[in-house]
Amino acid sequence: SSPSQFVTVYGEVAMPGTFALANDMRISEAIGKVGGTSPFASLNKIRIVRSDGKQTEVVRVRLKDIAKGDQTTNVSVQEG
């Protein structure tokens, strides 16, 4: 990805914010980059919202399951 691509992580994380998108970053890495989840986070109710300006897609993520080894919802983070 180019340096002009960014991702925003907010909600029950340690340091909500926007950062440059790294190549092939997965959602678990993006959450780690903002300091991880807070004690109040619902780990299996995380959502990725993607928008290209015309269409919005919501992807459900199950971080607790990812931590147990189930990578099916550990999707790639994309700009938007």
N, C-alpha and C positions, 0 to 999 in steps of 0.2 A: 504494500500500500504506500501511497505517497504521504509526505509529511502534512499535507493539507487535509487529511482525513482524521476526524475526531469522533470520540464516543463519550457519552455522558452517562454516569452511574449515579443514581440517587435513591433515596429511601433509607432503609435501616442498614446503612454501612458506616464505617468509621469516618471516612472523609469523602462525602459526596462531591462530585465534581466532574470536569471534562478533561480529557487527556488525549494525546496523539494515539492513534490506533496503530498497534504493532502488527506486523505480518502474522497471519494465521493465529490470532489471539482467540482463545476460547472464553466463554462466559466465566468459568471458574477463575481464569487468570485475570480477567477484568475486575472481578470482585476483589481478588487479592491485591490488585494494584491500588485500590482505594482503601486498603487497610482491613479488608474482610467485613463480615457482617456484624451487626450489633447483637447483643444478647436477646433483643426483642424481635429479631428477624424471623419470619416464617420461611424456613429454608426450602420447603417444597412448594412455595407459592410465589416464586420469582417469575417475573415476566420481562421479556425483551419486546420493546415496541419499535418496529422499523417502519419508516415512512420514506417514500421516494417523492413526496410532494403531491402525488395523485392518489396513492393507495397506502393504507396502513395495515401492517401485519402484526399480530401479537403471538409471541412464541412462549409457551410455558416452560419453565426450567425447574428441575427438582435437584437443588444443590445438596440436600441431605443424601439423596440417592447417588449423586455424583461422588460425594465423599466416601461412600461405601463401595465404589467401584463401577457403578452403573453409569456409563458414559453416554447413554442414548440422548439425554437432553443437554449435554455439554457442547452446545452449538457454537459455531464461529460467530464472533462479533463482527458486524459490518457497519460502515458509516451510515448514518441515518437512523 
